[in-house]
Amino acid sequence: MISGNTLYPVKNSKLILPVIVISQFCCTSLWFAGNGVINDLVHNFDLQEGALGHLTSAVQFGFIVGTLLFAILSIADRYSPSKVFLVSAVCGAVFNLGVIWEGNGLASLLVLRFLTGFFLAGIYPVGMKIAADYYEKGLGKSLGFLVGALVVGTAFPHLLKEMTATYPWKYVLLVTSSLALTGGILMVLLVPDGPFRKPSQQSKLSSCFTVFRRREFRSVAFGYFGHMWELYAFWAFVPIMLKTYSHQHPQVTFNIPLLSFLIIGIGGAACVLSGYVAEWVGTRSTAKIALYLSGTCCLMAPLLFGTENEVLFISFLIFWGMVVVADSPLLSTLVAQNSAAELKGTALTIVNSLGFLITILSIQSLAMLLQRTDSTAIYTLLAIGPMIGIWALENNNRIR
């Protein structure tokens, strides 16, 4: 079980998951590091207000290209996943740190965020691959902790911005890059290749298409795609939602960075909870419940913007922040369980790649609508995703 590719492997298998979770949290803090300091970037580099959508999409696009390349080359299946994780963490940290260069403009910032996203392709899906190599049973619960770490890591730059309010904004980039380096080192030193790993011997372009031959896999993949249409658009626009509510209700003043962290970060607890619930209710059933609830939130959003009760509004966003991501580890579990063992890494990576392509479409759609209207009805557009996800999961009773 213990391979020779690590220097100080964790001998107690119970500590493997905590190490993976901590590493995932540290490295995924790179994801929204630009969003956490977006106002400072706009001010310091003379960007337009629409830069939020462009910079967020640049990360997503980089992730898409990265995951596509990783999948085509079967990187996570051919090489030690922990080493892939380390190299990706180091590169991601370097390009994230490049944002602090004073000579940046919109073009260079977009390139830097693109490259950060590219190397996140060797972190998020590879982290799930590592967990899948260790936990054949109870994978849903394990991925619940892992995706929970992603959620908290994604939200962390917002909290970090609040904590470092009296310091230069560059501290957010310095801290997140340092965390990424730490996470990569922990993974390669303490987590050897798992006992259920079946390495692939060669790169096959056809592998990306082979995984879609199984009808069960196609169903869960489309369930994941529907989920992704909503998820990252919601996360990206949480600060905008809070700002919009404050403008509509001038008597209300929000601490936007802190609330953004709370609303997004609470999803981490929901991921862990959904993993436990799935053991009783079933993985597919629990994922469908989360999709129904998040879809309902999309449709109700315009009504909640109209309430004068800010506590009710924040409570609604917190609930939405939970259900919007609660199905994520469950859908990833279904992807892993409905693909061949030797293609598990490729399957997780290609589904992530296509899923994040969909996030660009939803983020850019909302960004364009936001420039043309101040109506909060635009958020109902996100309901398309949960509807597709529910349809895909309902359409195949053979999903295991």
SULDA-V716914 format. One record per pair of residues at least 12 apart in sequence whose ideal C-beta (glycine too) atoms are under 10 Angstrom apart, sorted by the first residue. I is the first residue (numbers start at 0). J is the second residue. Records with the same first field share a line. If there is no record, write none. Layout:
# SULDA-V716914
I=J + J
This chain:
# SULDA-V716914
0=12 + 133 + 191 + 192 + 193 + 194 + 195 + 196
1=191 + 192 + 194
2=79 + 81 + 191 + 192 + 193 + 194 + 196
3=191 + 192
4=78 + 79 + 80 + 81 + 82 + 187 + 191 + 192
5=79 + 81 + 82 + 186 + 187 + 188 + 189 + 190 + 191 + 192
6=187 + 188 + 189 + 191
7=187 + 188 + 189 + 191
8=81 + 188 + 189 + 190 + 191 + 192
9=185 + 188 + 189 + 190 + 191
10=189
12=133 + 134 + 193 + 194
14=189 + 190
15=129 + 130 + 132 + 133 + 134 + 141 + 189 + 190 + 191 + 193
16=129 + 130 + 133 + 134 + 137 + 140 + 141 + 144 + 145 + 190
17=144 + 148 + 189
18=129 + 182 + 185 + 186 + 188 + 189 + 190
19=81 + 84 + 126 + 127 + 129 + 130 + 133 + 134 + 141 + 144 + 145 + 148 + 182 + 185 + 186 + 189 + 190 + 193
20=126 + 130 + 141 + 144 + 145 + 146 + 147 + 148 + 149 + 151 + 152 + 267 + 271
21=148 + 152 + 178 + 181 + 182 + 185 + 186 + 189
22=81 + 84 + 85 + 88 + 122 + 126 + 129 + 145 + 148 + 152 + 178 + 179 + 181 + 182 + 183 + 184 + 185 + 186 + 187 + 189 + 190
23=84 + 122 + 123 + 125 + 126 + 127 + 129 + 130 + 144 + 145 + 146 + 147 + 148 + 149 + 151 + 152 + 182 + 186
24=126 + 145 + 147 + 148 + 149 + 150 + 151 + 152 + 153 + 155 + 178 + 182 + 267
25=88 + 92 + 122 + 148 + 152 + 155 + 175 + 177 + 178 + 179 + 180 + 181 + 182 + 183 + 184 + 185 + 186
26=84 + 85 + 87 + 88 + 91 + 92 + 118 + 119 + 121 + 122 + 123 + 125 + 126 + 148 + 149 + 152 + 175 + 178 + 179 + 180 + 181 + 182 + 183 + 185 + 186
27=91 + 119 + 122 + 123 + 126 + 146 + 148 + 149 + 150 + 151 + 152 + 153 + 154 + 155 + 175 + 178 + 179 + 182
28=92 + 95 + 148 + 149 + 151 + 152 + 153 + 154 + 155 + 156 + 158 + 159 + 171 + 174 + 175 + 176 + 177 + 178 + 179 + 182
29=58 + 88 + 91 + 92 + 94 + 95 + 96 + 112 + 115 + 116 + 118 + 119 + 122 + 152 + 153 + 155 + 156 + 172 + 175 + 176 + 178 + 179 + 182
30=55 + 58 + 59 + 62 + 91 + 95 + 112 + 115 + 116 + 119 + 122 + 123 + 149 + 152 + 153 + 154 + 155 + 156 + 175 + 231 + 234
31=54 + 55 + 58 + 152 + 153 + 154 + 155 + 156 + 157 + 175 + 231 + 234 + 235 + 259 + 260 + 263
32=58 + 91 + 95 + 96 + 98 + 112 + 115 + 153 + 155 + 156 + 157 + 159 + 160 + 171 + 172 + 174 + 175 + 176 + 178 + 179
33=50 + 51 + 54 + 55 + 57 + 58 + 95 + 98 + 108 + 109 + 111 + 112 + 115 + 156 + 171 + 172 + 175
34=51 + 54 + 55 + 58 + 112 + 153 + 154 + 156 + 157 + 160 + 234 + 235 + 237 + 238 + 259 + 263
35=153 + 154 + 155 + 156 + 157 + 158 + 159 + 160 + 161 + 163 + 168 + 171 + 172 + 175 + 238 + 256 + 259 + 260
36=98 + 99 + 156 + 157 + 159 + 160 + 163 + 167 + 168 + 169 + 170 + 171 + 172 + 175 + 256
37=50 + 51 + 54 + 55 + 156 + 160 + 168 + 235 + 238
38=50 + 51 + 160 + 168 + 238 + 255 + 256
39=160 + 167 + 168 + 169 + 171
40=54 + 98 + 103 + 105 + 108 + 168
41=54
42=168
43=99 + 101 + 103 + 168 + 169
44=98 + 101 + 102 + 103 + 104 + 105 + 107 + 108
45=104 + 105
46=103 + 104 + 105 + 108
47=105
48=369 + 370
49=366 + 367 + 369 + 370
50=105 + 108 + 109
51=235 + 236 + 238 + 239 + 362 + 366 + 369
52=232 + 235 + 236 + 239 + 359 + 362 + 363 + 364 + 365 + 366 + 367 + 369 + 370
53=105 + 108 + 109 + 112 + 362 + 363 + 366
54=98 + 105 + 108 + 109 + 111 + 112 + 113 + 235
55=112 + 116 + 231 + 232 + 234 + 235 + 236 + 358 + 359 + 362 + 363 + 366
56=109 + 112 + 113 + 116 + 231 + 235 + 355 + 358 + 359 + 360 + 362 + 363 + 366
57=105 + 108 + 109 + 110 + 111 + 112 + 113 + 114 + 115 + 116 + 359
58=95 + 109 + 111 + 112 + 113 + 114 + 115 + 116 + 117 + 119 + 231 + 235 + 355 + 358 + 359
59=112 + 113 + 116 + 119 + 227 + 231 + 235 + 354 + 355 + 356 + 357 + 358 + 359 + 360 + 361 + 362 + 363
60=109 + 112 + 113 + 116 + 117 + 355 + 356 + 358 + 359
61=91 + 94 + 109 + 110 + 111 + 112 + 113 + 114 + 115 + 116 + 117 + 118 + 119 + 120 + 355
62=113 + 115 + 116 + 117 + 118 + 119 + 120 + 122 + 123 + 124 + 231 + 351 + 352 + 354 + 355 + 356 + 358 + 359
63=113 + 116 + 117 + 120 + 351 + 352 + 353 + 354 + 355 + 356 + 357 + 358 + 359
64=113 + 114 + 116 + 117 + 120 + 352 + 355 + 356
65=87 + 91 + 113 + 114 + 115 + 116 + 117 + 118 + 119 + 120 + 121 + 122 + 123 + 124 + 348 + 351 + 352 + 355
66=116 + 117 + 119 + 120 + 121 + 123 + 124 + 125 + 347 + 348 + 349 + 350 + 351 + 352 + 353 + 354 + 355 + 356
67=120 + 207 + 348 + 349 + 351 + 352 + 353 + 355 + 356
68=117 + 120 + 121 + 348 + 352
69=83 + 87 + 117 + 120 + 121 + 124 + 125 + 344 + 345 + 347 + 348 + 349 + 351 + 352
70=120 + 124 + 202 + 204 + 206 + 207 + 210 + 342 + 344 + 345 + 346 + 347 + 348 + 349 + 350 + 351 + 352 + 353
71=202 + 203 + 204 + 205 + 206 + 207 + 345 + 348 + 349 + 352
72=201 + 202 + 203 + 204 + 206 + 345 + 348
73=198 + 199 + 200 + 201 + 202 + 203 + 204 + 206 + 207 + 341 + 342 + 344 + 345 + 348
74=86 + 87 + 120 + 121 + 124 + 125 + 128 + 199 + 202 + 344 + 345 + 348
75=120 + 121 + 124 + 125 + 126 + 127 + 128 + 129 + 132 + 196 + 198 + 199 + 343 + 344 + 345 + 347 + 348
76=128 + 196 + 197 + 198 + 199 + 200 + 201 + 202 + 203 + 206 + 340 + 341 + 342 + 343 + 344 + 345 + 346 + 348
77=198 + 199 + 200 + 201 + 202 + 344 + 345
78=125 + 192 + 198 + 199 + 344
79=129 + 187 + 190 + 191 + 192 + 196 + 198
80=121 + 124 + 125 + 126 + 127 + 128 + 129 + 130 + 131 + 132 + 186 + 187 + 190 + 191 + 192 + 193 + 196 + 198 + 344
81=125 + 126 + 129 + 132 + 183 + 185 + 186 + 187 + 188 + 189 + 190 + 191 + 192 + 193
82=121 + 125 + 183 + 186 + 187 + 192
83=120 + 121 + 122 + 125 + 128 + 129 + 186 + 187 + 344
84=121 + 122 + 123 + 125 + 126 + 128 + 129 + 182 + 183 + 185 + 186 + 187 + 190
85=121 + 122 + 180 + 182 + 183 + 184 + 185 + 186 + 187 + 188
86=118 + 121 + 183 + 187
87=117 + 118 + 119 + 120 + 121 + 122 + 123 + 125 + 126 + 179 + 183 + 186
88=118 + 119 + 121 + 122 + 125 + 176 + 178 + 179 + 180 + 181 + 182 + 183 + 184 + 185 + 186 + 187
89=118 + 121 + 176 + 179 + 180 + 183 + 184
90=114 + 115 + 117 + 118 + 119 + 121 + 179 + 183
91=114 + 115 + 116 + 117 + 118 + 119 + 120 + 121 + 122 + 175 + 176 + 179 + 180 + 182 + 183
92=115 + 118 + 172 + 175 + 176 + 177 + 178 + 179 + 180 + 181 + 182 + 183
93=111 + 114 + 115 + 118 + 176 + 179 + 180
94=110 + 111 + 112 + 113 + 114 + 115 + 116 + 117 + 118 + 176
95=111 + 112 + 114 + 115 + 118 + 119 + 171 + 172 + 173 + 175 + 176 + 178 + 179
96=111 + 115 + 169 + 172 + 173 + 175 + 176 + 177 + 179 + 180
97=110 + 111 + 112 + 114 + 115 + 172 + 176
98=111 + 112 + 115 + 168 + 169 + 171 + 172 + 175 + 176
99=111 + 167 + 168 + 169 + 170 + 171 + 172 + 173 + 176
100=169
101=169
115=175 + 176 + 179
116=355
118=179
119=149 + 179 + 351 + 355
120=348 + 351 + 352 + 355
121=183 + 348
122=149 + 152 + 179 + 182 + 183 + 186
123=145 + 146 + 148 + 149 + 152 + 153 + 331 + 347 + 348 + 351 + 355
124=331 + 334 + 344 + 345 + 346 + 347 + 348 + 349 + 350 + 351 + 352
125=186 + 344 + 347 + 348 + 351
126=142 + 145 + 146 + 148 + 149 + 182 + 186 + 190 + 347
127=141 + 142 + 145 + 146 + 149 + 328 + 331 + 332 + 334 + 335 + 343 + 344 + 347 + 348 + 351
128=193 + 196 + 335 + 343 + 344 + 345 + 346 + 347 + 348
129=145 + 186 + 190 + 191 + 192 + 193 + 196 + 344
130=142 + 144 + 145 + 146 + 190 + 193 + 328 + 331 + 332 + 335
131=145 + 193 + 195 + 196 + 331 + 332 + 334 + 335 + 336 + 338 + 340 + 343 + 344 + 346 + 347
132=190 + 191 + 192 + 193 + 194 + 195 + 196 + 197 + 198 + 340 + 343 + 344
133=190 + 191 + 192 + 193 + 194 + 195 + 196
134=193 + 194 + 195 + 332 + 335
135=193 + 194 + 195 + 335 + 336 + 340
136=195
137=274 + 277 + 278 + 332
138=195 + 274 + 277 + 282 + 328 + 329 + 331 + 332 + 333 + 335 + 336
139=273 + 274 + 275 + 276 + 277 + 278 + 281 + 282 + 285 + 286 + 328 + 329 + 330 + 331 + 332 + 333 + 335 + 336
140=271 + 273 + 274 + 275 + 276 + 277 + 278 + 328 + 332
141=274 + 328 + 332
142=270 + 271 + 273 + 274 + 277 + 282 + 327 + 328 + 329 + 330 + 331 + 332 + 334 + 335 + 347
143=267 + 268 + 269 + 270 + 271 + 272 + 273 + 274 + 275 + 276 + 277 + 278 + 325 + 327 + 328 + 329 + 331 + 332
144=267 + 270 + 271 + 274 + 328
145=270 + 271 + 274 + 327 + 328 + 331
146=266 + 267 + 269 + 270 + 271 + 273 + 274 + 324 + 325 + 326 + 327 + 328 + 329 + 330 + 331 + 332
147=264 + 266 + 267 + 268 + 269 + 270 + 271 + 272 + 273 + 274 + 324 + 325 + 327 + 328
148=182 + 267 + 270 + 271
149=266 + 267 + 270 + 324 + 327 + 328
150=230 + 234 + 263 + 264 + 265 + 266 + 267 + 268 + 269 + 270 + 271 + 320 + 321 + 323 + 324 + 325 + 327 + 328
151=260 + 263 + 264 + 265 + 266 + 267 + 268 + 270
152=175 + 178 + 179 + 182 + 264 + 267
153=231 + 234 + 260 + 263 + 264 + 266 + 267 + 324
154=234 + 237 + 259 + 260 + 261 + 262 + 263 + 264 + 265 + 266 + 267 + 320
155=171 + 174 + 175 + 178 + 260 + 263 + 264
156=171 + 172 + 174 + 175 + 256 + 259 + 260 + 263
157=171 + 234 + 237 + 238 + 255 + 256 + 257 + 258 + 259 + 260 + 261 + 262 + 263 + 264
158=171 + 256 + 257 + 259 + 260 + 261 + 263 + 264
159=171 + 172 + 174 + 175 + 178 + 256 + 260
160=255 + 256 + 257 + 259 + 260
161=254 + 255 + 256 + 257 + 258 + 259 + 260
162=174 + 256 + 257 + 260
163=256
164=254 + 256 + 257
195=340 + 343
196=340 + 341 + 343 + 344
197=339 + 340 + 341 + 342 + 343 + 344
198=341 + 344
199=339 + 340 + 341 + 342 + 343 + 344 + 345
200=341
202=345
203=342 + 345
206=339 + 341 + 342 + 344 + 345 + 346 + 349
207=342 + 345 + 346 + 348 + 349 + 352 + 353
208=349
209=338 + 339 + 342 + 345 + 346
210=334 + 337 + 338 + 339 + 342 + 343 + 345 + 346 + 347 + 348 + 349 + 350
211=338 + 346 + 349 + 350 + 353
213=337 + 338 + 339 + 346 + 397
214=337 + 394 + 395 + 397 + 398
215=333 + 336 + 337 + 338 + 395 + 396 + 397 + 398 + 399
216=333 + 334 + 336 + 337 + 338 + 339 + 342 + 346 + 350 + 395 + 398
217=337 + 391 + 394 + 395
218=283 + 333 + 337 + 390 + 391 + 392 + 393 + 394 + 395 + 396 + 397 + 398
219=282 + 283 + 286 + 329 + 330 + 331 + 332 + 333 + 334 + 335 + 336 + 337 + 338 + 346 + 350 + 388 + 391 + 392 + 395 + 398 + 399
220=330 + 333 + 334 + 337 + 338 + 346 + 349 + 350 + 353 + 354 + 391
221=330 + 350 + 353 + 387 + 388 + 390 + 391 + 392 + 394 + 395
222=283 + 286 + 287 + 290 + 326 + 329 + 330 + 333 + 334 + 385 + 387 + 388 + 389 + 390 + 391 + 392 + 393 + 394 + 395 + 398
223=286 + 326 + 327 + 329 + 330 + 331 + 333 + 334 + 347 + 350 + 351 + 353 + 354 + 357 + 388 + 391 + 392
224=330 + 350 + 353 + 354 + 355 + 356 + 357 + 358 + 384 + 387 + 388 + 391
225=290 + 294 + 326 + 330 + 354 + 357 + 383 + 384 + 385 + 386 + 387 + 388 + 389 + 390 + 391 + 392
226=286 + 289 + 290 + 293 + 323 + 324 + 325 + 326 + 327 + 329 + 330 + 331 + 354 + 357 + 384 + 385 + 387 + 388 + 389 + 391
227=327 + 330 + 350 + 351 + 353 + 354 + 355 + 356 + 357 + 358 + 360 + 361 + 384 + 388
228=354 + 357 + 358 + 360 + 361 + 362 + 364 + 380 + 381 + 382 + 383 + 384 + 385 + 386 + 387 + 388
229=290 + 293 + 294 + 296 + 297 + 319 + 322 + 323 + 324 + 357 + 358 + 361 + 378 + 380 + 381 + 382 + 383 + 384 + 385 + 386 + 387 + 388
230=266 + 293 + 323 + 324 + 326 + 327 + 354 + 355 + 357 + 358 + 361 + 381 + 384
231=323 + 324 + 354 + 355 + 357 + 358 + 359 + 361 + 362
232=297 + 323 + 357 + 358 + 359 + 360 + 361 + 362 + 363 + 364 + 365 + 366 + 378 + 380 + 381 + 384
233=262 + 263 + 266 + 293 + 296 + 297 + 300 + 316 + 319 + 320 + 323 + 324 + 361 + 362 + 365 + 378 + 381 + 384
234=259 + 262 + 263 + 266 + 320 + 323 + 324 + 358 + 362
235=263 + 358 + 361 + 362 + 365 + 366
236=361 + 362 + 365 + 366 + 369 + 377 + 378 + 381
237=255 + 258 + 259 + 260 + 261 + 262 + 263 + 316 + 319 + 320
238=253 + 255 + 256 + 258 + 259 + 262 + 263
239=255 + 259 + 365 + 366 + 369 + 378
240=255 + 258 + 259 + 262 + 300 + 303 + 304 + 312 + 316 + 319 + 375 + 378
241=253 + 254 + 255 + 256 + 258 + 259 + 262 + 309 + 312 + 313 + 316
242=255
243=304 + 369 + 373 + 375 + 378
244=303 + 304 + 305 + 306 + 309 + 312 + 313 + 316 + 375
245=309
246=373
247=304 + 305 + 307 + 373 + 375
248=304 + 305 + 306 + 307 + 308 + 309 + 312
250=307 + 309
251=307 + 308 + 309 + 312 + 313
252=309
253=309 + 312 + 313
258=313 + 316 + 317
259=316 + 320
261=313 + 316 + 317 + 320
262=313 + 315 + 316 + 317 + 318 + 319 + 320 + 321 + 323
263=316 + 317 + 320 + 323 + 324
264=317 + 320
265=316 + 317 + 318 + 319 + 320 + 321 + 324
266=317 + 319 + 320 + 321 + 322 + 323 + 324 + 325 + 327
267=320 + 321 + 324
268=320 + 321 + 325
269=289 + 318 + 320 + 321 + 322 + 323 + 324 + 325 + 326 + 327 + 328
270=289 + 321 + 324 + 325 + 326 + 327 + 328 + 329
271=325 + 328
272=285 + 321 + 325
273=285 + 286 + 288 + 289 + 321 + 322 + 324 + 325 + 326 + 327 + 328 + 329
274=325 + 328 + 329 + 332
276=288 + 289 + 325 + 329
277=325 + 326 + 328 + 329 + 332
281=329 + 398 + 399
282=326 + 328 + 329 + 330 + 332 + 333 + 336 + 398 + 399
283=326 + 329 + 330 + 332 + 333 + 392 + 393 + 395 + 396 + 398 + 399
284=329 + 392
285=325 + 326 + 328 + 329
286=325 + 326 + 327 + 328 + 329 + 330 + 331 + 332 + 333 + 388 + 389 + 392 + 398
287=326 + 329 + 385 + 388 + 389 + 391 + 392 + 393
288=322 + 325 + 326 + 329 + 389
289=321 + 322 + 323 + 324 + 325 + 326 + 327 + 329 + 330 + 385 + 388
290=322 + 323 + 325 + 326 + 329 + 330 + 384 + 385 + 386 + 387 + 388 + 389 + 390 + 391 + 392
291=322 + 326 + 385 + 386 + 388 + 389
292=318 + 319 + 321 + 322 + 323 + 325 + 326 + 385
293=318 + 319 + 320 + 321 + 322 + 323 + 324 + 325 + 326 + 381 + 382 + 384 + 385 + 388
294=322 + 323 + 379 + 381 + 382 + 383 + 384 + 385 + 386 + 387 + 388 + 389
295=319 + 322 + 382 + 385
296=315 + 316 + 318 + 319 + 320 + 321 + 322 + 323 + 378 + 381 + 382 + 385
297=319 + 323 + 378 + 379 + 380 + 381 + 382 + 383 + 384 + 385 + 386
298=376 + 378 + 379 + 381 + 382 + 385
299=315 + 319 + 378 + 379 + 382
300=312 + 315 + 316 + 319 + 375 + 376 + 377 + 378 + 379 + 381 + 382
301=374 + 375 + 376 + 377 + 378 + 379
302=315 + 375 + 376
303=315 + 316 + 319 + 375 + 378
304=374 + 375 + 376 + 378
305=375
319=378 + 381
322=385
323=381 + 384 + 385
326=385 + 388 + 392
327=354
329=392
330=350 + 354 + 388 + 391 + 392
331=346 + 347 + 350 + 351 + 354
333=392 + 398 + 399
334=346 + 347 + 349 + 350 + 351 + 354
335=347 + 350
336=398 + 399
337=395 + 397 + 398 + 399
338=350
357=384 + 387
358=384
361=380 + 381 + 383 + 384
364=377 + 380 + 381 + 383
365=377 + 378 + 380 + 381
368=380
